[in-house]
Every structure is written in C-alpha cells, then in structure tokens.
Amino acid sequence: MSELHQTARELVADGKGILAADESSGTIEKRFNTIALESTEENRRAYRDMLFTTPGLEDFVSGVILYDETLRQSSADGTSFPQLLAGRGITPGIKVDTGAKELAGSPGEKVTEGLDGLRERLQEYKSLGARFAKWRAVITIGDGLPTDYCIEVNAHALGRYAALCQEQEIVPIVEPEVLMDADNDIETCYHATRRTLHSVFDELHHQRVDLEGILLKPNMVISGKGSPTQATAQEVAEWTVRCFRETVPAAVPGIVFLSGGQSDQQASENLNAINTLTGPLGVEQPWALSFSYGRALQAPALKAWGGEQANVEAGQSFLALRARCNSAAVAGRYNAELEELARST
C-alpha cells in the first residue's frame, strides 16, 4: 500500500475522526471575542496547546488540521505541535488555501484562492511534519445560485490542489461546502450538493487524482438555517446517503463531514443517524463515514478554558467528551446518556 493510501485509511480508522483546528487569524479572533480574550500569538498558542495535550484525545481523534502559524508553534515544553501530535499517534495536517474571495463575474458567489506557490508551500509543510492537507471551496444557495460557473471553477481549483498534494505524498482533503445559511429546504440542498460533487469528481478524474489517496469533506444534506421546516436526523441521513451513493466513487476511503452551522449536539445526532441508517439505503456503505469538526468539537472547550491556565483541565474535559460523542456516532453508538454526560461535566 502506498504512503498516500495508508495515511488516508489511517485517518478514518477505528471510529476516529479529525479535529479541525485550522482557524484563520480572523476566525480565531472572532472565537476569542466570545470569551473576551485578545487574539495574540501567545494566546493562540496556549489555546491550541490546551487542545492538543488533552488526555485520551488519541482514542477518538486520528488527525488534526493546523493553520500555518500553528504548524510552526510548540507546546509549553518546547515540543513542536506536529511532533507532539505525531508522538501521540495523531496525524498532523495543514490548511493550504488562502480563503474564499468574490468570484469575478458572478455576484454573490465565491472562489477559493491559494494555488500560486502551492507546490513550494507543500514541500515546506511536508518537511515540517504535515501528512495531509485541506482546501475548502464555498458554494452558496440562493436565487439562481449556485451557478454552473461557480461550481466548475471551484471544482477545478480543488482538482489542482489535490494533484499538487499527491505529488508531494500529502493526502488532500477535498472540501466542497454547500452552505446552510439560506432558507432553502433539504431537497434544494440535495440538488446543489449533487451538482457540486458530480463536478468535483469529474475534475479529480481529469486531473489524474488517485481517489484512494484522498478524503472527501462535504456538508451533510440538510435544511437551510432559515427554512421554516427543519429536517429530522433521519431525513438528513436519508438525503445525505442517497446523494453520496449517486456521486461519490467507492474508491474514496472515507467521508469526513464538516459540521457547518450545526450545533454540537445536532452534528453528533446527524452523524449517528447516517451511520445507523436502515431501509433500502441503509446497507453497508463503501466509505467510512466520520467527522472533521471544528467548532462542534471546540466550542465547549473554549468556553470552559476562558483563556485561564487554571481552567486547562476543564477545557480538556469538554473536548474529550465531544470527541467521544462523535467517535460514538461514527460507530452508531451515540445516545442521550453520552450527551447528558457531555452537558453535565
């Protein structure tokens, strides 16, 4: 088995998932504002140190996506974060896109940038310990949106990124996110997601990407936040699995869902429903169905920590419990008792 194939499979092995700790400087500042903490380099380092040294994290988390700054930082004892994680059996990864910008010629839509100089950056990231990478494309639902143009240019960028990653023996996480910010129903999300995934896999094929050496990080098929009718977890599972069975090749080793705008509990409930689906669609799926959550894993830990050294253990206990909940959801064993434990800690 090649290094790419082995790394991809390790990231979705044993019911584990991925912690996304790759917030940009702007995003982490917004998160810190919720606990009235200044976003200094030291505070960002201390926060990630609290997360990465959580006891037992390796039992539920297989990999961590880092930001450029974080990849270069170290724990309090001087151990670099990539070395710290690898020493615990957790694979270090890196966010490599430079963000979504307005798409010229298509008002209301975005295209993700960052391809310039990517080959050289990937070479450096590999030398610093990164074994996988992530690139996020953003697809908006709206009046006449998404356009074919937006889907196609983002799919092309994802294909170029993935090909460059594999050239460096780095596993690309391919993340086409159909946003849940509008007032659309779940069927509208299904059609937008289906169109997006068809285009993405067409590009991956044309750009000679080895599908056994990637992971897909998609949205779940879900109702928009503003929809008056919110789909149940069972409906989310049915629409999501139907969409993937129509678009995602069996060669892909794993699908690691993003949490998007879901609450902590909703993200766990929906993931559990997907992994316990019954009926015509509820046969064994060809891919592992896991998680790559950011806020849905971190939010309770951030609040409990509050920027105080005295609260490190409290923050870590919340991260460990949310990781445990989502690992249980991957195995189809998430339940109300686990959630109650998470809320009462």
FENMO-V537175 format. One record per pair of residues at least 24 apart in sequence whose ideal C-beta (glycine too) atoms are under 6 Angstrom apart, sorted by sequence separation. I is the first residue (numbers start at 1). J is the second residue. D is the distance in Angstrom with one decimal. If there is no record, write none. Layout:
i=I j=J d=D
i=I j=J d=D
//
This chain:
i=176 j=200 d=5.3
i=321 j=345 d=5.7
i=112 j=137 d=5.0
i=297 j=322 d=4.9
i=49 j=75 d=5.1
i=64 j=90 d=5.9
i=135 j=161 d=4.4
i=21 j=48 d=6.0
i=49 j=76 d=5.8
i=45 j=73 d=4.8
i=63 j=91 d=4.0
i=65 j=93 d=4.5
i=66 j=94 d=5.4
i=67 j=95 d=5.7
i=110 j=138 d=4.9
i=193 j=221 d=5.5
i=317 j=345 d=5.4
i=61 j=90 d=5.9
i=267 j=296 d=4.2
i=58 j=88 d=4.6
i=63 j=93 d=5.4
i=65 j=95 d=5.8
i=58 j=89 d=4.9
i=94 j=125 d=4.8
i=109 j=140 d=5.7
i=190 j=221 d=4.9
i=52 j=84 d=5.8
i=58 j=90 d=5.4
i=133 j=165 d=5.1
i=189 j=221 d=5.1
i=255 j=287 d=5.1
i=264 j=296 d=5.0
i=189 j=222 d=5.9
i=254 j=287 d=5.5
i=108 j=142 d=6.0
i=236 j=270 d=4.8
i=240 j=274 d=5.8
i=254 j=288 d=4.0
i=255 j=289 d=5.4
i=256 j=290 d=4.9
i=257 j=291 d=5.5
i=259 j=293 d=4.4
i=252 j=287 d=5.4
i=256 j=291 d=5.9
i=291 j=326 d=4.9
i=94 j=130 d=4.1
i=216 j=252 d=5.7
i=225 j=261 d=5.8
i=233 j=269 d=4.7
i=237 j=273 d=3.9
i=241 j=277 d=5.7
i=250 j=286 d=3.7
i=256 j=292 d=3.8
i=92 j=129 d=5.1
i=93 j=130 d=5.9
i=96 j=133 d=4.9
i=133 j=170 d=5.3
i=186 j=223 d=4.8
i=220 j=257 d=5.7
i=233 j=270 d=5.1
i=237 j=274 d=4.5
i=259 j=296 d=3.7
i=92 j=130 d=5.4
i=97 j=135 d=4.5
i=100 j=138 d=4.5
i=211 j=249 d=5.6
i=93 j=132 d=4.1
i=94 j=133 d=5.3
i=95 j=134 d=5.0
i=96 j=135 d=6.0
i=97 j=136 d=6.0
i=132 j=171 d=3.9
i=133 j=172 d=5.6
i=134 j=173 d=4.3
i=136 j=175 d=4.3
i=137 j=176 d=4.8
i=138 j=177 d=5.7
i=139 j=178 d=4.6
i=140 j=179 d=5.6
i=212 j=251 d=5.2
i=215 j=254 d=5.0
i=216 j=255 d=4.9
i=217 j=256 d=5.1
i=234 j=273 d=5.7
i=242 j=281 d=5.9
i=91 j=131 d=5.2
i=142 j=182 d=6.0
i=174 j=214 d=5.7
i=184 j=224 d=4.1
i=211 j=251 d=4.1
i=233 j=273 d=3.9
i=237 j=277 d=4.7
i=241 j=281 d=4.8
i=290 j=330 d=5.0
i=106 j=147 d=5.7
i=109 j=150 d=4.1
i=134 j=175 d=6.0
i=141 j=182 d=4.7
i=178 j=219 d=4.9
i=183 j=224 d=5.2
i=211 j=252 d=5.3
i=215 j=256 d=5.5
i=217 j=258 d=5.6
i=219 j=260 d=5.5
i=19 j=61 d=5.0
i=111 j=153 d=5.2
i=126 j=168 d=5.3
i=158 j=200 d=5.8
i=171 j=213 d=5.9
i=172 j=214 d=5.3
i=173 j=215 d=4.9
i=174 j=216 d=5.5
i=175 j=217 d=3.9
i=177 j=219 d=5.2
i=180 j=222 d=5.5
i=182 j=224 d=4.3
i=185 j=227 d=5.5
i=21 j=64 d=5.5
i=22 j=65 d=4.2
i=106 j=149 d=5.6
i=111 j=154 d=5.9
i=141 j=184 d=5.0
i=183 j=226 d=3.3
i=16 j=60 d=5.9
i=22 j=66 d=5.9
i=106 j=150 d=5.6
i=126 j=170 d=6.0
i=151 j=195 d=6.0
i=155 j=199 d=4.1
i=159 j=203 d=3.7
i=163 j=207 d=4.8
i=166 j=210 d=5.9
i=173 j=217 d=4.9
i=180 j=224 d=5.4
i=181 j=225 d=5.9
i=183 j=227 d=5.3
i=16 j=61 d=6.0
i=18 j=63 d=4.6
i=19 j=64 d=4.7
i=20 j=65 d=4.7
i=22 j=67 d=4.7
i=112 j=157 d=5.8
i=115 j=160 d=5.6
i=119 j=164 d=5.4
i=151 j=196 d=5.4
i=155 j=200 d=4.6
i=159 j=204 d=5.3
i=180 j=225 d=5.7
i=186 j=231 d=4.3
i=16 j=62 d=3.8
i=118 j=164 d=5.3
i=122 j=168 d=4.6
i=146 j=192 d=5.7
i=163 j=209 d=5.5
i=82 j=129 d=3.1
i=103 j=150 d=5.8
i=152 j=199 d=5.9
i=156 j=203 d=5.6
i=162 j=209 d=4.6
i=166 j=213 d=5.8
i=122 j=170 d=5.9
i=151 j=199 d=4.8
i=155 j=203 d=4.3
i=159 j=207 d=3.9
i=190 j=239 d=5.1
i=194 j=243 d=5.3
i=198 j=247 d=5.5
i=193 j=243 d=5.4
i=197 j=247 d=3.9
i=220 j=270 d=5.6
i=11 j=62 d=5.0
i=141 j=192 d=5.4
i=11 j=63 d=4.9
i=186 j=239 d=5.5
i=190 j=243 d=5.5
i=194 j=247 d=5.9
i=276 j=332 d=4.1
i=71 j=128 d=5.5
i=139 j=196 d=5.4
i=268 j=325 d=4.8
i=272 j=329 d=3.9
i=275 j=332 d=4.4
i=268 j=326 d=5.5
i=271 j=329 d=4.0
i=268 j=329 d=5.0
i=272 j=334 d=3.9
i=268 j=334 d=5.4
i=65 j=134 d=5.2
i=22 j=95 d=3.7
i=265 j=339 d=5.9
i=217 j=292 d=5.1
i=180 j=260 d=5.2
i=177 j=258 d=6.0
i=180 j=261 d=5.2
i=7 j=131 d=5.3
i=8 j=171 d=4.9
i=7 j=171 d=4.8
i=4 j=169 d=6.0
i=3 j=169 d=5.1
i=4 j=171 d=5.7
i=8 j=213 d=5.5
i=5 j=212 d=5.0
i=8 j=215 d=5.8
i=5 j=213 d=5.4
i=4 j=213 d=3.2
i=18 j=256 d=5.5
i=12 j=254 d=3.2
i=9 j=253 d=5.2
i=8 j=253 d=4.9
i=50 j=305 d=5.7
i=50 j=312 d=5.1
i=54 j=316 d=4.1
i=61 j=323 d=5.5
i=60 j=323 d=3.9
i=56 j=320 d=5.6
i=60 j=324 d=5.5
i=50 j=315 d=5.2
i=54 j=319 d=5.0
i=54 j=320 d=5.4
i=60 j=327 d=3.9
i=51 j=319 d=6.0
i=37 j=307 d=3.9
i=35 j=306 d=5.1
i=20 j=292 d=5.5
i=35 j=307 d=6.0
i=17 j=290 d=4.3
i=17 j=291 d=3.7
i=18 j=292 d=3.9
i=20 j=294 d=3.7
i=12 j=288 d=3.8
i=12 j=290 d=5.1
i=19 j=297 d=5.7
i=17 j=326 d=5.8
i=15 j=327 d=5.2
i=15 j=330 d=4.5
i=15 j=331 d=4.6
//
